[in-house]
Amino acid sequence: MGTIASIIADLKYGRTMLLESFEGLSGRERTEMPVYDDWTIKDVLAHIIGWDEFVLEVLPLIVQDRADEIAGVDAEVLNRQSQLAWQDKTFAQVLAAVQSSHQQILDFVSALDHVEIDKRHKRNGRIVTIRSYVIDIMLEHERQHALEIEEWRKQLDQTLDPMAIREELLKSRAEFMNILDHFEDDDVLDKSAVGTWSISDVVGHLADWEKIMLDGAHHIYDPSQPAPLPLADNTQEWNAIMAAERVDKSWPENYHDLRRVQMETDSFVAALKPGDWRLRGPYPWPDTGTLAELITNIAEHYIDHLPGLEQWYAKKSHEPNP
């Protein structure tokens, strides 16, 4: 039968098992990649919040012997409502809410006499108890989601394609460098090229970030290597700081710095074994994830800045020669 304390311990264990099932996943893995159907980890937690709130409505009715007043619930509707309610919130907000709603349940159950747990109540002609209608279902519900997430993680690791990531890095970089090689020296120094940045500034920016991400990759690969200092969420501030540090660097220096870090990245990637890509660790910003995703971020950074180069190149190409 157990005591209230043992029930609380079971409820805590169930929620901990669920939270630990996605520990170490990156922000992208938690909020963009579906675990099943179109549900991400964030959606699963929103779903859990919805059912926690339902439990918080149900518990007082059962204790007051008003179980017959518990309204029927359409699970699909509740799930959809919960997902919509939290879709515009950050993962941190959802995580805080799922911890808060669970704590409210723990507080309620902690205040009960143990006899209330198995006291029988009638609901729609059936006998229900707090144990059968709430506790057992909560535990099984969270266990099932935890197992599903753990299985998804295994499949996620198995679907990593190092060759495709390597090819994407080379392709995105080549597209960027190809346009870069078409600019005249004066074109790369114009501060109106990309917002208030020159092409030289963009190249220096890419060199700085690739070095930061490469240092992070080295630490994930070998934790004895220094961990890069985590940058704040406000990347614009860091971009401004790094740009200020490069203000006296010439175009050849910025270009050389980018080419040098590209060669360092290539050497690092070439030495990775298949299992290394699945290694997980901290990123140089408030997040964690796989080495594979960090290398993907390097590739995507080139893609992010490619439109700016293309627009500037198109503009300069249509200008009349002096």
PASELUM-977720 format. One record per residue: residue in three letters; y, z, x of N, C-alpha, C in turn. Coordinates in steps of 0.05 Angstrom, whole numbers, padded with zeros to 5 digits, always signed. Layout:
REM residues N
ALAYZXYZXYZX;...
REM end
This chain:
REM residues 322
MET-00024+00000+00017+00000+00000+00000+00025+00000+00017;GLY+00026+00017+00039+00049+00017+00056+00071+00034+00046;THR+00090+00041+00063+00113+00056+00056+00137+00037+00054;ILE+00160+00048+00045+00184+00033+00045+00191+00023+00073;ALA+00187+00041+00092+00193+00033+00120+00176+00010+00129;SER+00150+00010+00122+00133-00012+00130+00140-00038+00116;ILE+00149-00036+00091+00158-00060+00076+00183-00072+00089;ILE+00201-00054+00096+00225-00063+00110+00218-00077+00137;ALA+00199-00065+00151+00190-00077+00176+00178-00104+00172;ASP+00162-00107+00150+00151-00133+00144+00172-00154+00138;LEU+00192-00146+00122+00214-00164+00114+00230-00172+00139;LYS+00235-00153+00156+00250-00160+00181+00234-00179+00198;TYR+00208-00174+00200+00191-00191+00217+00190-00220+00206;GLY+00188-00222+00179+00188-00248+00167+00213-00264+00173;ARG+00236-00251+00170+00262-00265+00175+00265-00271+00205;THR+00256-00252+00222+00258-00257+00251+00240-00280+00259;MET+00217-00282+00247+00199-00305+00253+00212-00331+00246;LEU+00226-00332+00224+00240-00356+00216+00262-00363+00235;LEU+00279-00343+00242+00302-00348+00260+00292-00356+00288;GLU+00270-00344+00297+00260-00350+00324+00248-00378+00325;SER+00240-00389+00302+00227-00415+00301+00246-00437+00311;PHE+00272-00433+00309+00291-00454+00318+00308-00444+00342;GLU+00300-00422+00354+00314-00412+00377+00314-00432+00400;GLY+00336-00436+00413+00337-00454+00436+00342-00483+00428;LEU+00343-00489+00402+00349-00517+00394+00378-00522+00398;SER+00385-00547+00402+00413-00555+00405+00427-00557+00378;GLY+00453-00558+00379+00468-00562+00354+00460-00587+00340;ARG+00455-00609+00354+00446-00634+00342+00419-00630+00328;GLU+00401-00617+00342+00374-00613+00331+00375-00595+00306;ARG+00393-00576+00305+00395-00557+00282+00409-00569+00258;THR+00428-00588+00263+00445-00597+00241+00443-00627+00235;GLU+00430-00643+00252+00430-00672+00247+00402-00683+00244;MET+00382-00671+00256+00355-00682+00256+00338-00669+00234;PRO+00328-00685+00215+00313-00674+00192+00286-00663+00201;VAL+00280-00639+00191+00254-00627+00196+00233-00640+00178;TYR+00240-00645+00153+00224-00661+00135+00242-00671+00113;ASP+00234-00694+00101+00251-00707+00082+00279-00710+00094;ASP+00300-00700+00080+00326-00702+00092+00337-00674+00098;TRP+00320-00654+00101+00328-00627+00107+00329-00622+00137;THR+00352-00613+00146+00355-00603+00174+00350-00573+00174;ILE+00350-00561+00198+00348-00532+00200+00370-00519+00184;LYS+00394-00530+00186+00417-00518+00171+00411-00519+00141;ASP+00399-00541+00131+00393-00543+00103+00371-00523+00095;VAL+00352-00519+00112+00331-00499+00107+00344-00471+00103;LEU+00362-00465+00121+00376-00438+00119+00393-00436+00094;ALA+00406-00458+00087+00422-00458+00062+00403-00453+00038;HIS+00380-00465+00039+00359-00461+00018+00351-00432+00017;ILE+00347-00420+00040+00339-00391+00042+00361-00374+00030;ILE+00386-00380+00036+00409-00365+00025+00408-00366-00006;GLY+00403-00389-00017+00402-00392-00046+00380-00374-00058;TRP+00357-00373-00045+00335-00356-00056+00341-00326-00051;ASP+00354-00320-00029+00363-00292-00024+00381-00283-00047;GLU+00400-00300-00054+00419-00293-00075+00404-00290-00102;PHE+00384-00306-00106+00368-00303-00131+00353-00276-00130;VAL+00342-00268-00108+00328-00243-00105+00348-00219-00110;LEU+00372-00222-00101+00392-00201-00105+00400-00198-00134;GLU+00397-00219-00150+00401-00218-00179+00377-00206-00193;VAL+00353-00212-00183+00328-00204-00195+00322-00174-00191;LEU+00326-00165-00167+00317-00137-00161+00328-00116-00180;PRO+00355-00116-00185+00365-00095-00204+00353-00097-00232;LEU+00347-00122-00241+00335-00125-00268+00307-00113-00268;ILE+00292-00117-00247+00264-00106-00247+00266-00076-00246;VAL+00283-00065-00229+00285-00036-00226+00293-00023-00253;GLN+00310-00037-00268+00320-00027-00293+00301-00033-00316;ASP+00277-00043-00309+00257-00050-00329+00268-00072-00348;ARG+00282-00091-00337+00293-00112-00353+00283-00139-00342;ALA+00258-00139-00333+00247-00163-00321+00247-00187-00341;ASP+00245-00181-00367+00245-00202-00387+00272-00218-00387;GLU+00293-00206-00375+00319-00219-00374+00322-00237-00350;ILE+00302-00238-00333+00303-00256-00310+00302-00284-00320;ALA+00322-00299-00314+00323-00327-00324+00304-00344-00308;GLY+00293-00364-00322+00276-00383-00308+00293-00400-00289;VAL+00281-00409-00268+00297-00424-00248+00283-00450-00241;ASP+00299-00471-00240+00289-00497-00232+00292-00498-00201;ALA+00270-00497-00187+00271-00495-00158+00286-00519-00145;GLU+00282-00543-00155+00295-00566-00144+00325-00564-00148;VAL+00334-00555-00171+00362-00553-00177+00375-00532-00159;LEU+00361-00509-00156+00372-00487-00139+00374-00496-00110;ASN+00353-00510-00101+00353-00520-00073+00376-00539-00069;ARG+00381-00557-00087+00402-00577-00085+00429-00563-00085;GLN+00433-00544-00103+00458-00529-00105+00464-00514-00079;SER+00443-00502-00068+00446-00486-00043+00454-00505-00020;GLN+00441-00527-00019+00447-00546+00002+00476-00556+00001;LEU+00484-00563-00023+00512-00573-00027+00532-00551-00022;ALA+00526-00526-00029+00545-00504-00025+00551-00499+00004;TRP+00533-00506+00022+00536-00500+00050+00539-00524+00068;GLN+00539-00548+00056+00539-00572+00073+00564-00576+00090;ASP+00587-00565+00081+00612-00568+00096+00618-00544+00114;LYS+00599-00525+00114+00603-00501+00131+00590-00506+00158;THR+00600-00492+00178+00588-00494+00205+00561-00480+00206;PHE+00545-00487+00226+00519-00474+00229+00523-00444+00233;ALA+00543-00437+00248+00548-00408+00253+00553-00393+00227;GLN+00568-00406+00208+00574-00393+00183+00548-00391+00166;VAL+00532-00411+00166+00507-00410+00151+00489-00389+00163;LEU+00487-00387+00189+00470-00367+00202+00479-00339+00195;ALA+00506-00335+00196+00517-00309+00189+00510-00302+00160;ALA+00512-00321+00142+00506-00316+00114+00477-00310+00109;VAL+00459-00323+00123+00430-00318+00119+00423-00291+00130;GLN+00437-00281+00150+00432-00254+00160+00445-00233+00141;SER+00468-00240+00130+00481-00221+00111+00465-00218+00085;SER+00456-00240+00074+00442-00238+00048+00415-00223+00052;HIS+00403-00227+00075+00378-00212+00080+00383-00183+00084;GLN+00405-00176+00097+00411-00148+00101+00416-00134+00074;GLN+00429-00149+00056+00433-00137+00029+00407-00131+00015;ILE+00388-00149+00018+00361-00144+00006+00348-00120+00019;LEU+00350-00118+00046+00339-00095+00060+00352-00069+00050;ASP+00378-00069+00047+00392-00045+00038+00383-00037+00010;PHE+00379-00056-00007+00370-00050-00035+00342-00038-00034;VAL+00324-00051-00020+00296-00041-00019+00295-00014-00006;SER+00311-00010+00015+00311+00016+00029+00318+00039+00011;ALA+00334+00034-00009+00344+00055-00027+00324+00062-00049;LEU+00302+00046-00051+00283+00050-00073+00263+00073-00066;ASP+00253+00085-00087+00229+00103-00084+00205+00084-00082;HIS+00185+00093-00066+00163+00075-00061+00148+00068-00087;VAL+00148+00086-00106+00134+00080-00131+00145+00056-00146;GLU+00171+00049-00140+00183+00027-00153+00171+00000-00144;ILE+00160+00000-00120+00150-00025-00109+00127-00037-00125;ASP+00109-00020-00134+00086-00030-00149+00086-00022-00179;LYS+00109-00013-00188+00112-00007-00216+00111-00033-00233;ARG+00095-00032-00254+00090-00056-00269+00111-00061-00291;HIS+00119-00086-00293+00139-00093-00313+00130-00119-00327;LYS+00138-00122-00352+00131-00146-00367+00153-00166-00365;ARG+00145-00191-00360+00163-00213-00360+00149-00237-00372;ASN+00159-00245-00395+00148-00268-00409+00118-00266-00413;GLY+00109-00242-00420+00081-00238-00426+00064-00233-00401;ARG+00076-00233-00378+00061-00228-00353+00070-00203-00340;ILE+00053-00191-00323+00060-00167-00309+00070-00174-00281;VAL+00094-00164-00275+00105-00169-00248+00112-00142-00235;THR+00113-00142-00209+00122-00118-00194+00142-00129-00173;ILE+00156-00111-00161+00174-00119-00139+00158-00131-00116;ARG+00134-00119-00111+00118-00130-00089+00108-00158-00096;SER+00098-00162-00120+00087-00189-00126+00108-00210-00131;TYR+00130-00202-00143+00150-00222-00151+00171-00227-00130;VAL+00175-00208-00112+00196-00211-00092+00185-00210-00063;ILE+00173-00187-00056+00166-00183-00027+00145-00202-00018;ASP+00123-00204-00032+00101-00222-00023+00111-00251-00021;ILE+00126-00259-00041+00136-00287-00042+00156-00292-00019;MET+00174-00273-00014+00193-00276+00008+00178-00280+00035;LEU+00158-00262+00039+00144-00263+00065+00130-00290+00068;GLU+00116-00299+00048+00101-00324+00049+00120-00348+00052;HIS+00143-00346+00037+00163-00368+00038+00174-00372+00066;GLU+00181-00350+00079+00193-00351+00105+00172-00358+00126;ARG+00148-00348+00123+00126-00355+00142+00121-00385+00141;GLN+00121-00396+00117+00115-00425+00114+00136-00442+00127;HIS+00162-00435+00123+00183-00450+00135+00183-00448+00165;ALA+00177-00424+00175+00175-00420+00204+00153-00437+00216;LEU+00130-00438+00203+00108-00455+00213+00115-00484+00213;GLU+00129-00493+00191+00137-00521+00189+00156-00529+00212;ILE+00175-00510+00218+00195-00516+00239+00181-00517+00266;GLU+00162-00498+00270+00147-00498+00296+00131-00524+00299;GLU+00119-00533+00278+00103-00558+00279+00122-00582+00285;TRP+00145-00582+00272+00165-00603+00276+00174-00603+00305;ARG+00177-00580+00317+00186-00578+00345+00165-00591+00363;LYS+00140-00586+00357+00119-00598+00374+00120-00628+00372;GLN+00124-00638+00348+00126-00667+00344+00151-00678+00358;LEU+00172-00663+00357+00197-00671+00370+00193-00675+00400;ASP+00179-00657+00412+00174-00659+00441+00156-00684+00447;GLN+00138-00689+00429+00119-00711+00433+00133-00738+00430;THR+00154-00739+00415+00168-00765+00410+00190-00771+00430;LEU+00194-00752+00449+00214-00758+00470+00206-00783+00486;ASP+00225-00800+00490+00220-00826+00504+00238-00828+00529;PRO+00229-00817+00551+00246-00817+00575+00255-00845+00583;MET+00237-00864+00581+00245-00892+00588+00268-00902+00571;ALA+00266-00897+00545+00288-00906+00527+00314-00892+00534;ILE+00313-00867+00541+00338-00852+00548+00349-00863+00574;ARG+00332-00869+00593+00341-00880+00618+00353-00907+00614;GLU+00341-00924+00597+00351-00950+00592+00378-00949+00578;GLU+00381-00930+00559+00406-00927+00544+00428-00919+00563;LEU+00422-00901+00582+00442-00893+00602+00451-00917+00618;LEU+00433-00932+00628+00440-00955+00644+00456-00976+00628;LYS+00448-00980+00603+00460-01000+00586+00489-00992+00579;SER+00493-00967+00570+00520-00958+00562+00538-00958+00587;ARG+00528-00949+00609+00544-00949+00633+00552-00977+00642;ALA+00532-00996+00641+00537-01023+00649+00559-01036+00632;GLU+00558-01031+00606+00578-01043+00588+00606-01033+00595;PHE+00607-01007+00601+00633-00995+00608+00643-01006+00635;MET+00626-01007+00655+00634-01016+00681+00640-01046+00682;ASN+00627-01061+00665+00631-01090+00664+00660-01096+00655;ILE+00669-01082+00635+00697-01086+00626+00717-01076+00647;LEU+00709-01053+00659+00727-01041+00679+00732-01061+00702;ASP+00712-01076+00710+00714-01094+00732+00732-01118+00727;HIS+00740-01122+00701+00757-01145+00694+00787-01138+00695;PHE+00794-01112+00699+00822-01105+00698+00836-01110+00725;GLU+00861-01118+00724+00878-01119+00748+00887-01090+00755;ASP+00895-01087+00779+00903-01060+00788+00926-01048+00771;ASP+00945-01065+00763+00967-01055+00747+00957-01046+00719;ASP+00937-01060+00709+00927-01054+00682+00915-01026+00681;VAL+00903-01017+00702+00889-00991+00701+00907-00967+00705;LEU+00933-00973+00711+00952-00951+00716+00971-00947+00693;ASP+00971-00964+00673+00989-00963+00650+00981-00939+00633;LYS+01000-00920+00629+00994-00895+00614+00992-00900+00584;SER+00997-00924+00575+00994-00929+00546+00968-00943+00539;ALA+00950-00944+00559+00925-00959+00554+00908-00946+00532;VAL+00903-00920+00535+00886-00906+00515+00901-00881+00507;GLY+00916-00883+00486+00933-00860+00478+00954-00856+00500;THR+00954-00833+00513+00973-00828+00534+00959-00829+00561;TRP+00935-00839+00562+00919-00841+00587+00918-00869+00597;SER+00918-00872+00623+00913-00897+00636+00883-00901+00638;ILE+00874-00925+00645+00846-00930+00649+00836-00913+00673;SER+00853-00910+00693+00846-00893+00715+00841-00864+00706;ASP+00858-00854+00687+00854-00827+00676+00827-00825+00662;VAL+00820-00846+00647+00795-00846+00632+00771-00845+00652;VAL+00773-00860+00673+00752-00861+00693+00749-00834+00707;GLY+00772-00821+00713+00771-00795+00725+00759-00774+00706;HIS+00766-00777+00681+00755-00760+00660+00725-00762+00658;LEU+00715-00787+00658+00686-00792+00657+00672-00780+00682;ALA+00685-00783+00705+00673-00773+00729+00670-00742+00728;ASP+00691-00729+00718+00691-00700+00716+00669-00690+00697;TRP+00668-00703+00674+00648-00694+00654+00620-00700+00662;GLU+00615-00723+00675+00588-00729+00684+00579-00709+00705;LYS+00598-00701+00723+00591-00681+00743+00585-00654+00730;ILE+00600-00647+00709+00595-00622+00695+00568-00623+00682;MET+00561-00645+00668+00536-00648+00654+00513-00649+00674;LEU+00517-00663+00697+00496-00664+00717+00490-00637+00729;ASP+00511-00621+00733+00507-00594+00743+00491-00577+00723;GLY+00497-00582+00697+00481-00568+00676+00452-00577+00676;ALA+00448-00603+00681+00421-00613+00682+00405-00602+00706;HIS+00419-00599+00728+00406-00587+00752+00397-00558+00746;HIS+00413-00543+00731+00406-00516+00724+00383-00514+00705;ILE+00382-00532+00685+00360-00533+00667+00334-00539+00682;TYR+00336-00558+00700+00312-00567+00715+00303-00544+00734;ASP+00322-00531+00746+00316-00509+00765+00335-00486+00760;PRO+00327-00466+00744+00345-00444+00736+00355-00428+00760;SER+00344-00432+00784+00354-00418+00807+00381-00431+00816;GLN+00386-00455+00807+00411-00468+00813+00433-00455+00796;PRO+00458-00455+00807+00480-00442+00792+00483-00454+00764;ALA+00487-00437+00745+00493-00447+00718+00522-00454+00716;PRO+00529-00477+00705+00557-00485+00703+00571-00465+00683;LEU+00596-00459+00689+00611-00441+00671+00614-00455+00644;PRO+00606-00441+00623+00608-00454+00596+00637-00459+00589;LEU+00643-00484+00581+00670-00491+00572+00674-00482+00544;ALA+00698-00477+00536+00705-00469+00509+00700-00491+00489;ASP+00700-00484+00464+00696-00504+00443+00718-00525+00442;ASN+00742-00516+00451+00765-00534+00450+00765-00552+00474;THR+00751-00575+00472+00748-00593+00494+00775-00607+00501;GLN+00793-00609+00482+00819-00621+00488+00834-00606+00509;GLU+00832-00579+00508+00845-00563+00528+00833-00568+00556;TRP+00806-00569+00556+00793-00574+00582+00799-00602+00592;ASN+00800-00621+00574+00807-00648+00583+00835-00649+00595;ALA+00854-00634+00583+00881-00633+00594+00882-00619+00621;ILE+00866-00598+00624+00865-00583+00649+00854-00601+00671;MET+00831-00615+00665+00819-00632+00685+00837-00656+00692;ALA+00850-00667+00672+00869-00689+00677+00892-00680+00695;ALA+00901-00655+00690+00923-00645+00707+00914-00642+00736;GLU+00889-00634+00740+00879-00631+00767+00876-00658+00781;ARG+00874-00680+00766+00871-00706+00778+00897-00722+00779;VAL+00919-00709+00772+00944-00724+00769+00952-00739+00795;ASP+00945-00728+00818+00953-00741+00843+00932-00759+00854;LYS+00910-00763+00839+00888-00780+00849+00895-00810+00843;SER+00889-00826+00862+00894-00855+00859+00872-00868+00843;TRP+00877-00893+00835+00856-00908+00821+00831-00912+00839;PRO+00833-00919+00864+00809-00921+00880+00793-00895+00882;GLU+00808-00872+00883+00795-00846+00885+00779-00840+00859;ASN+00792-00845+00836+00779-00840+00811+00754-00857+00808;TYR+00757-00883+00815+00735-00901+00813+00712-00893+00831;HIS+00719-00885+00856+00699-00876+00875+00684-00851+00865;ASP+00699-00833+00853+00687-00808+00843+00667-00814+00821;LEU+00674-00833+00803+00655-00841+00782+00630-00854+00793;ARG+00634-00873+00811+00610-00886+00823+00592-00866+00838;ARG+00604-00847+00851+00589-00828+00866+00572-00810+00848;VAL+00584-00800+00826+00569-00783+00808+00548-00799+00792;GLN+00553-00825+00788+00533-00842+00775+00508-00844+00793;MET+00513-00847+00819+00490-00849+00837+00475-00822+00839;GLU+00489-00800+00837+00476-00774+00837+00460-00770+00812;THR+00471-00780+00789+00456-00778+00764+00431-00795+00765;ASP+00433-00819+00776+00410-00837+00778+00388-00825+00795;SER+00396-00812+00817+00376-00800+00835+00362-00777+00821;PHE+00378-00761+00806+00366-00739+00791+00346-00748+00770;VAL+00355-00768+00754+00338-00778+00732+00313-00791+00743;ALA+00315-00806+00766+00292-00819+00777+00270-00800+00786;ALA+00278-00775+00793+00259-00756+00803+00246-00740+00781;LEU+00255-00743+00756+00244-00727+00734+00215-00736+00727;LYS+00198-00717+00722+00171-00723+00713+00171-00722+00682;PRO+00151-00734+00669+00152-00735+00639+00157-00708+00626;GLY+00144-00687+00636+00147-00660+00623+00175-00648+00628;ASP+00189-00657+00649+00215-00645+00655+00235-00651+00633;TRP+00233-00673+00620+00252-00681+00599+00253-00661+00576;ARG+00231-00646+00572+00229-00627+00550+00240-00599+00558;LEU+00247-00596+00583+00257-00569+00591+00283-00563+00576;ARG+00286-00538+00569+00309-00529+00554+00325-00508+00569;GLY+00351-00509+00563+00369-00489+00576+00397-00492+00566;PRO+00415-00477+00577+00443-00478+00568+00457-00503+00576;TYR+00474-00512+00558+00492-00535+00564+00518-00524+00576;PRO+00535-00542+00587+00561-00533+00598+00581-00528+00576;TRP+00573-00524+00552+00590-00517+00529+00573-00498+00512;PRO+00584-00486+00492+00569-00466+00476+00546-00478+00460;ASP+00524-00485+00474+00501-00497+00461+00478-00497+00481;THR+00454-00500+00471+00430-00503+00488+00414-00526+00478;GLY+00395-00536+00494+00379-00558+00485+00362-00569+00508;THR+00351-00592+00503+00333-00604+00523+00349-00619+00545;LEU+00335-00623+00567+00346-00639+00588+00350-00668+00579;ALA+00331-00677+00562+00333-00704+00551+00359-00708+00535;GLU+00366-00689+00519+00391-00692+00503+00416-00690+00520;LEU+00415-00674+00541+00438-00673+00559+00442-00699+00573;ILE+00421-00712+00582+00423-00739+00594+00433-00759+00573;THR+00424-00756+00549+00433-00773+00527+00463-00770+00523;ASN+00473-00745+00526+00502-00740+00523+00518-00755+00544;ILE+00507-00757+00568+00520-00772+00589+00523-00801+00581;ALA+00501-00813+00571+00502-00841+00562+00522-00844+00539;GLU+00522-00826+00520+00539-00829+00497+00568-00826+00503;HIS+00574-00812+00525+00602-00809+00533+00614-00835+00541;TYR+00599-00852+00554+00608-00879+00560+00614-00895+00534;ILE+00595-00892+00515+00598-00907+00490+00623-00897+00475;ASP+00628-00871+00476+00652-00860+00463+00678-00872+00473;HIS+00679-00878+00499+00704-00889+00511+00704-00919+00513;LEU+00683-00932+00506+00682-00961+00508+00702-00975+00490;PRO+00706-00966+00464+00726-00980+00447+00754-00980+00459;GLY+00762-00958+00472+00788-00957+00483+00792-00978+00505;LEU+00771-00981+00522+00773-01001+00542+00773-01029+00530;GLU+00757-01034+00510+00755-01060+00498+00782-01068+00485;GLN+00794-01049+00471+00820-01055+00458+00842-01061+00479;TRP+00841-01045+00501+00862-01050+00522+00857-01077+00536;TYR+00832-01083+00540+00825-01109+00553+00833-01132+00535;ALA+00828-01130+00509+00835-01151+00490+00866-01155+00490;LYS+00880-01132+00491+00909-01134+00491+00920-01148+00517;LYS+00909-01139+00539+00918-01151+00565+00910-01180+00567;SER+00887-01187+00556+00877-01215+00558+00895-01234+00542;HIS+00909-01224+00521+00925-01241+00505+00955-01241+00513;GLU+00961-01225+00533+00988-01225+00543+00994-01250+00560;PRO+01017-01262+00558+01023-01286+00575+01026-01278+00604;ASN+01017-01294+00622+01020-01289+00650+01050-01290+00658;PRO+01059-01272+00675+01088-01272+00682+01095-01297+00699;
REM end
